[in-house]
Amino acid sequence: MLKGGLYPSVRFPQMEAYELTRYSIFSLIKQGLIRHTGWKRAWRNPEPKAAYDVIIIGGGGHGLATAYYLAKLHGIHNVAVLEKGWLGGGNTGRNTTIIRSNYLLDPNAHLYEHSMKLWEGLSQDLNFNVMFSQRGVLNLCHSKAQTDAFARRGNAMRLNGIDAELLSRDEVRKRIPELDFSDQVRFPICGGLLQPRGGTARHDGVAWGFARAADQRGVDIIQNCEVTDFIIEGGRVTGVETTRGKITAGKVAMAVAGHTGVLAQKAGLTLPIESHILQAMVSEPLKPLLDTVVTFGAGHFYISQSDKGGMVFGGDIEGYNSYAQRGNLPTLEHVISAGVSMMPCLSRVRMLRSWGGTVDMTMDGSPIIGKAPIEGLFINGGWNYGGFKATPGSGWVYAHTIANDAPHPLNEAFTLERFARGRLIDERGAGANPALH
């Protein structure tokens, strides 16, 4: 039995499950009556210490995962995670929760598949149900050329030990009859590439699970603590200035999603990164309609159904640079039009709300995970469309890199230097534009 997870992720005998449910209901009623005064914090709320072995800037999934693996796998417990706002308030709480490892090129395929394997055991590892649902990720193809491209991608995936199935038009229709299979549509469906092990997870559950597990291993999670500058002495980073005072550290690691370029400039670094807005939406709750994730690359659209019944969907990035966490009406209209084109029944569905996240975009569509040109400083950013799905894998390799002052084989190709040397990992086609979100 799990010890204190928010939701059990293992099966219980019938009577034990009944007793657990009865206890949970009465406990919730009691806490509601006393205004939750008896609840214990899931993690501490410490004051920052003067010094740490490692400071991680960014209290989202990547930063928290890094702290957790530093403590668990490398024995480094004197770690602070500094978050300028609230935990998980950035991209971790502003994505569409899709998990996949359907990449073409070896470096990305190996990294994301390692992350996928961590996802598969993450609820048990953290003792916290992250609600990982392997409902599959299906990428639709709309031409003979795109079918050939998907066949190549699927074969590359299989060569790397990743599950992939190339489906015919009839096989796609059998799985998802709600799609528009008429021949009069602009982008007729020819088939699709399916990764059965892909799916979704609960984004805030991921942040909470890593936070609690890291805290239990001695990591200090400090919210409302913005880093305003780096302390650099003799060409080495020795700490940071924050809104809550100066904090020194042997090593400082960045994991701030869409604000990597802004933070790096405080250390005098200009990174090959642009920040764009990626907008998403959710509809009113519906009865079960879609039991998988579907991407409509030709229309820059992807969709899944949440456990609450809402249809969660989005499209491509906004075409301008911005750090605002909101989208705009033209993109919203484009996304909804694409959705109705792919699945006509959506025309009768009411949209509930929309939101935007700030994503780092590198020129080759692949992340930067490694040492910075300044001693003692580490960079984790430029995740493009792949940030949430990489959460455990990113934290795992980043923790190894920080602990050993050297990359793990899984992230040694993702250096900052590759852009100067022309060793790009060109995976720009792995997002909503043109096919795979």
Buried (B, 14 or more C-beta within 10 A) or exposed (E): EBEEBBEBBEEEEEEEEEEBEEEEEEEEEEEEEEEEEEEEEBBEEEEBEEBBBBBBBBBBBBBBBBBBBBBBEBEBBBBBBBBBEEBBBBBBBBBBBBBBBBBBBEBBBBBBBBBBBBBBEBBEBBBBBBBBBBBBBBBBBBEEEBBEBBBEBBEBBEEBEBBBBBBEBEBBBEBBEBBBBEEEBEBBBBBBBBBBBBBBBBBBBBBBBBBBBBBBBEBBBBBEBBBEEBBBEEEBBBBBBBEEEEBBBBBBBBBBBBBBBBBBEBBEBEBBBBBBBBBBBBBEEBEEBBEBBBBBBBBBBBBBBBEEBBBBBBBBBBEEEBEEBBBBEEBBEBBBBBBBBBBBEBEEBEBEEBBBBBBBBBEBBBBBBBBBEBBBBBBBBBBBBBBBBBBBBBBBBBBBBBBEEEBBEBBBBBBBEBBEEEEBBEBBBBBBBBBBB
